[in-house]
Amino acid sequence: MKIHEYQAKEILKSNGVPVPRGRVAETPEEAGRIAKEIGTETIVVKAQIHAGGRGKGGGVQVVHSAHQAQNAAKKILGMTLVTHQTGPAGRIVRKVLIEEGIEIEEELYLGMVVDRSEACPVIMASREGGVEIEKVAAESPKKIIKEWISPVTGFRPFHANKIGFGLGLELGQVGKMRGILSGFYKAFIEKDCLLAEINPLVLTKGGDLIALDAKMNFDDNGLFRHKEIAALRDLNEEDPLEIEASK
């Protein structure tokens, strides 16, 4: 089961991972009110669909006032957004995420999947943030750092140190990365995730690390343990045949 970006960010935030301030809106007027409440000079309006490549398809707009945020939401809401992951039919945008703009110094990648060959989760990290990890793996595999986590001992600080220093981060930044990775792993394990991504995890000009985007997929067989996750399901984003099959 997949969830939206704003839902994944709420889960990460509850586990101590820093995310931008923001809320989801379903109308242009609501988007304008949220932008006004955020009050930052730069506001980002992001279409919420279960697919990547939203920016290239016109589903992400950077604006500089509540009025502009409302107008951007008016354009995005209801549009059929076509990306490389939606197929030619695209997806209808029913919600937008309104967030504060972040001054980005660098974009990193952070991901976690279950490595069935090793029977344990593996954390992947790269300085090639903002790029699809499949592309990085195909073109520059050495730029991906991998750290396997034993399900017996769990996540430990040395895992974060290896990843942080492997990325070339400064000592203080490695400390912040340690907290992010700890919360990231906790959310992944406790919620029965099959895949989790923060792409990009941005290093701000102020030296902070913030999850600018988030993606989480869950094991359907584990949903009976997680009523709160099952409640996040958006049937509008799923194939009708798959919905019938799941019933």
Buried (B, 14 or more C-beta within 10 A) or exposed (E): BBBBBBBBBBBBBEBEBBBBEBBBBEBBEBBBBBBBEBEBEBBBBBBBBBBBBBBEBBBBBBBEBBEBBBBBBBBBBEBEBBBEBBEEEBBBBBBBBBBBBBEBEBBBBBBBBBBEEEEEBBBBBBBBBBBBBEEBBEEEEEBBBBBEBEEEEEBEEEBBBBBBBBBEBEEEBBBBBBBBBBBBBBBBBEBBBBBBBBBBBBBBEEEBBBBBBBBBBBBEEBBEEBEEBBEBBBEEBBEEEEEEEEE
